[in-house]
Amino acid sequence: MNLFPKQRLSEAVFIAVVAGGLCSPVLAQSSDTEESALVLEEVVVTARRRDEGLLEAPYAVTAFTAQVLQDANVQRMEDFISLTPNVTLATSQGIGTSFLSIRGLTQVRNGESPVATVVDGVLQFSGIQFRQELFDLESVEVVKGPQGAIYGRNATGGAIIINTKRPANESEGYVTVGAGDGDEYLVEGSYGGALVEDELFGQISARYIDREGYLDNITRNEPADRFEDAVFRGRLIYEPTDSLSFDLRANIARHKGRGIGFQYQAVNIADDGITATGFGTDTGPIDANNVLPVRDNNVDYGERDMNDFALKVDWTTELGTLVSTTSFTDLEEWSDSDQFPYTNARSAPELFGFDGTQTGFFEIEAWSQELRFRSPDDQRVRWEVGAYYLEWDRFVSLSTGVDTGAGIIRLEREPTTDPRNPTTSFLADDNSNTAMAVFGQVNADLTDQLELSLALRYDEEERQQDISPLQFPAGEPGARNEETFDMVQPKITLRYQPSEEHNLYATWGKGFRSGQFNQNGISDVAESVGLIGITDVVDQEESESFEIGYKGQFFNDRLRLGAALFTTDVDGQHFFSFIGAISAQILTNIDEVSLQGGEFELQYLASENLTLYAALGYTDSEIDAYAVDSSVVGNDAPYIAEDTYNLGGQYEVPLGSSNLNFFARVDYERRGAQYWDVQNSTERDPLDFLSIRLGLSSVDDKWSLIGQVQNALDEEYNSEWVSGGFSAAAPGSIWNVRLRYNF
């Protein structure tokens, strides 16, 4: 008998943490003087391109300091996103594939992100860059609401701002070693300081993690989701005068791991349990909650090589500060796997593409330049103007092949007739793209309590797609598509601060996500299988949002509260479809979607040793118009978890006279039910996640030894589900341990 089912256990955790928070002031038994000395840490945020306190910022933001990131063991993007209300991230394939949803604005496969991601002042230009190992960080900010007027392209839902640790005069560093589930081991470290005191500073950081995998391939009797990642970062800061600074950064990342990683729910299986015999119901039902084991006979493999370089120059004059940011990125991603329906069967001549092989290849090179000039901060009217330019070239190829049992041949720019793995389809194109923008913003103190902010930005993207002359069987080899996407993005914000402890704000703005191209000939293929309304050009997505919010601090700055309500209308929301027979990946537009909801966040310093937090996010979505299929009007929009709950606490206390501290942290997340298609054909049930961290550290903070269990409730679920029955299983409970030494 299961005495502690998942639902009951999650409820018990909730009750225990809340009860601890309610009782802690009594248990602490501190004097009035001691109580008044307890205050929450002041947090500085930078979403408006200036430093300001979290409490005074007129936008909804979940901010993580360096200490919080370390305490919560944030190692990659999904870790801090799981702590943020109304934001979810699905990861199901290779390292370059992820699907972010923020307040109902969603990312789809091969589509643009709904947020601007800024790392050390440099805007990422591609979703393939998004997922990466995170370490040696100074801060992370998740800003919600339209930020297009400030950050431009793709910032319809907000911005994610990541700052790595900056070297200073005092030399310092750390080294971490770790081990974990799936035969994982990790080595990580950083060291930085002054090369020339007060003038030249340097920092080097590196991280290597290797893991055999969490999921099992029942055909190959080996792990199905290998993960190996190596990152090296270097940073050099030169400050010859107080008014001039040069910040040069390099990031080199190499990854090997999962490739495509799906299973198919509508296939009949032979008596061996691993070989497909045809399409049917043996592995059904077609349901987002149906978690299938991996049955591929070919290795599911992916890799990504990424090189990023950036130079930021700050020059301060009496009139203001000129900031120049130049970046260059070279990125290559490869993946291969079994083809649909992903089993031990090999290609059958009478069934085109039946369980063959598939490959995907992306090669991207980009450079960008941004110039901004801003006024000094110590004046009643503060302003900024600037311009941005981005140029990037992308080649992409998707292929299918015959599975003869001899493995998969790597294809990049050409198909193959090699009898071991001859190509059966090859879709490929070169893309030459440019993006440019001009922008400005003014923040004016109308009174000591009232501030008005006006921002305006114009973005234009020109895209050109040249079809490979070697493409077959669909499309028009050698053809060219050209399209321009543009939009003016205004934003108005009004902030009222009746006192230092309270902030009320209202904001209105518009957002823009560029359109793009489907692979040439997809419309013909889609029509042949009954999908109508598919075109080679995917229109741009436009949104209009309104938000009101409140922030406050209470109980002598021991309790911090934030709340916001929003409404968003979206025209042309991007949506993803898939044709398994030729691995065709298709983007379309949902004509009109309406979103409304809100967030609530609370942090409470219960005692000197105990900190508690709670958060709630809610998003109601509705499809208002869809020309392709009017019957779906009134349905929920896809990919959106209707609600999210976060609850947790951290406790740290000295152990007598042993010079040791005991550390404990609990993080609970409930992710609401969600649909994956416009028809709302199947709903993934709500998910409950619990993370537990326990450990010891030295009183002088020289070292720490902490163990963690993630998904402690062992939730079994699909990280992604695609209409038609394509599912990707997520791992269950995972443990790891980390030993860190600071020097």
ZIZI-V390137 format. One record per helix or strand of 2 or more residues. SS is the DSSP state (2 for helix, 1 for strand). FROM is the first residue (numbers start at 1). TO is the last residue. Records with the same first field share a line. If there is no record, write none. Layout:
BEGIN
SS=FROM-TO / FROM-TO
END
This chain:
BEGIN
2=6-28 / 32-37 / 66-71 / 77-81 / 127-129 / 148-151 / 522-528 / 580-582 / 630-632
1=44-45 / 52-53 / 60-65 / 87-90 / 99-102 / 105-106 / 115-119 / 122-123 / 137-144 / 158-164 / 172-180 / 184-196 / 200-211 / 216-217 / 222-223 / 227-241 / 244-257 / 263-264 / 268-269 / 276-278 / 301-316 / 321-338 / 357-374 / 381-401 / 423-445 / 450-467 / 480-499 / 502-513 / 516-517 / 537-538 / 541-554 / 559-579 / 584-605 / 610-625 / 643-654 / 660-671 / 674-675 / 683-684 / 687-698 / 703-710 / 718-722 / 726-729 / 734-742
END
